[in-house]
Amino acid sequence: MRRNEGELIKMRKAGLVVAEMHEKTRAAIRPGITTMDLNKVAAEVIERRGATSNFLGYHGFPAVICTSPNDMIVHGIPSDEIVLLEGDIISVDCGAIIEGYHGDAAYTAGVGEIDAESQRLLDVTERSLFAGIDQLSKGNRLHEVGRAVQDVAEAAGFTVVREYVGHAIGTAMHEQPQVPNYWPGSPGPTLKTGMVFAVEPMVNAGTPETMTIEDGWGVITADGKRSAHFEHTIAVTDHGPEIFTLP
């Protein structure tokens, strides 16, 4: 669906709330903090900015962010029992609604000092995100995003998760079409001005296979190796991609 300028203004506002959630939670990450502490930081931003959470209550999800440490790929539930330790990595996925329009973005950060291979995983995954974003130009085809993400990740010796993908976004958090993080074998829809997508590569250090844990939410790597997740909400414009969830 193509969004008009009035709708894009609201999505920019939602994106800035998400960007602030990123800024504040990143600043709070340190050894000894719990993932529930990060949820409280993000909830304060939502409340102060007069926004609504698009995660809280979504299919029963009980928090305003997803917190996924180490081998957890996505959808981790914040908990007072999960304490971050020196050397961990943590993926934080945030969303917000302003005037009925959604923003959605994620990042992965190290806790204190992390090992070189974990840092490389984070760097490559973020680089794959921006390679995908670069494809969001009017007239291009949507699945070039996934081709670019896959090329960057696999060239570094990592793998791309297949079961979970990006998506269009607007008056709902997850809209059609989906945005694979890999080349699915067809070029996909032609990109037009006003389309808005959440591009979100999930890149594993080992195999791409996944498992869901007992709570029915958290998704982990099947081989126990680490995973990273980066995401932005981006509009296709006449002048190239515009990222709404950057500060």
N, C-alpha and C positions, 0 to 999 in steps of 0.2 A: 504494500500500500504506500502511496506517495503522500507525504504530509505537507500541508500548506505552511506559510511563514508563521502564522499565529500558533500553530501546533508546534513548530520547531522552536519557537521562543519558550514555550512551556517545557519542552524537552531539554533545552539548554539549562533552564533553571533546575530541573531535576538532576541533570548531570553535574552541576556545580555542588549540589548537596552530596552526591556520591563522592565527588572529588574531595570534599572536606572530610567525609567519613574515612577515606583513604589516608588523608594527611594526619588526622588525629589518631587513628589506630596504629599507623606506622610509628608514630612518635611514642606510643605506649608500649611497643614490643620490646621486651627485655627478659632475661632469665628470671624466673620466679613468678611472672604474671600468669594468670589463668586465661583460658579462652573466653570464659564468661566475663572477665574484666574487659576484654576487647569489645564484647557485645554491649556492655554498659557504656563504653566510650562512644560507640557508634549510635546507640539509642539516644544519647544526649544530643548529638548533632541533629538527628532527625527531629527531635522535639523542639530544639532551639530554632531550627529553620522553618518550623511549621509544615513539615513534610509528613508523609505517611510511609510506613515500611511496606514494601511489596514482598518481602520475605516472610514476615511474621504472619502466621496463619495460612500460608500458601500450602494447600493440601495438608494442613495440620502442622507445618514446620513451626517450631516453638521459639524462634529467635529472630533478630533483625539482621544478622549477618551469618554467613557460613564460615566456619574456622576449620581448616583441614591441614593438620600437621604431617610432615614427613612423607609417609607412604600413602596418606589419604589424598585422593585426587580432588574431590569436590563434596559438597553437601554435609560437611561435618557440623554437628550440633555443638554450640558453645556449652562449656561445663565448668563448674567450680572445681571439678576433679581433674581436669586436664591442665597441668602446669607446664609451661614452656621451659625448656632447659637450654643451656649453652650448647650451640652447635645444631639445634633443631632448625628446620625451616617451617614456615606457616603460610598457608594460602588463606587469604581473607577476601570473601566475595560480598559486595555491598550493593544495596539497591534502595531507591527512594521514588516516591510519587509526589509530583506537584501538579495540582489542578487536573488530576486525572491522567497525567502523562508520566512515563516511567524512565528512569535511568538505571543502568546496571553495569558494574565494572568490578574487576578483581585484580589482585596482585599477590605475589609470593615474596616473602622477605626472610632473611636469616635472623636467627635469635643469637645475639652476641656474635662471636667469631664462628664462621662456618668453614667447612673444608672446601678445597679448591674445586672439586668435582661438583659439589652442590651449587657453588657459585656459578659454575659454568652452565649448569642446568637452568638456573634462574636467568642468566644472561641470554642464553639461546632461546628460551621460551619467550622472553620479552621481545627479542629481536624478531622471532617468528610472527608475533602479533603485529608488529609494525610493518613487516613485509606483507602480511595479509591486508592491513589497512590501506597500504599503498595501492592495492588493486581496486579500491572502491571509487572508481572514476566513472562518470557518466558514459554509457556506451560499452563499457567492459561487461564481462559476464561474471555472475556471482561466484561460480565455482573456481575462478582464478584465485580467489582468496585462499581457499583450501590448498590449492596447488603450491602457492607461495609459502604458506605455513609449513606444509609437509617438506618442501625442498630444504628450508632452513633447518628444521629439526633433524631430519634424517641425514643431512650432510654432516651434522655434528655427532652422529652416532646414537641419537636418541630416537624414540618412537612416539607416534601421535595416537592418542586415545580415539577410538572410533565410535564408541557407544554414546558419547556425550558431545554435543556440537553447539555452535552459536545459533543465532536466531534473529529474525526481525523483531522490532520492539516499537511500542507506541502507547496505545491505550491499554494494552496488556503487556506483561513482562515478556511472555513468550508468544510470538506471533509467527506466522508462516511468511516466507519460506525459511527453512533451516539453513544454516551456514556451516557445512562440513569443514573440518580442519585438515582435510586431505582431498586429493582429487578423486571424485566419485565416479568418473568415467563419462560424464557429460558436462557441457559448459554451464548449464543452469540459466536462470533468467537474465535478461539484459538489464543493466543498472540504469536507473533514471533518477533525475533530480528529485529530492524529497523523500527518497527511500532511506530508512534508518535501520541499522543493524547493530547487534551486539556480537562482536567477533571475540572468541575466547579459546585460544589454543590451550589444551591440556597435554603436556609433554612428559613422558616417563623416561627415567634413566635406564630402565630395563625393557621388558616386553610391554606391548600395548594392552594386554588383557587386564580386566578389572573384576572386582568382587564387591558386593554390597554387604556391609556388616550387619550385625543382628538388630540394630535399631531401625533398619529399613531405610536409612538416609545416607550415612557415610559410605562413600565409594573409595576403595583402596586398590592399590596395584596388586595383581595376583601373585607377583613374585616378591613382594615386600620391599622393592626398591623405591626410591623417592620420586615424587612427581611435582611439577610446577604448573601454575595456572595464572594466566594474565588475560585481562579482558578490558575492552572499552566499548562505549556506545558511540556510534559514528553515523553521521548523515552524509549521503551523496549530494554534492552541490555542483553548481556550474563551474566552480573553481577548484574542484577536487574534494577529497574527504575532509570533513570537519569533525573533530573529536569533541564530544560534549562532556566527557568525564575527566578531562584534564583540569587541574587547578587554573 
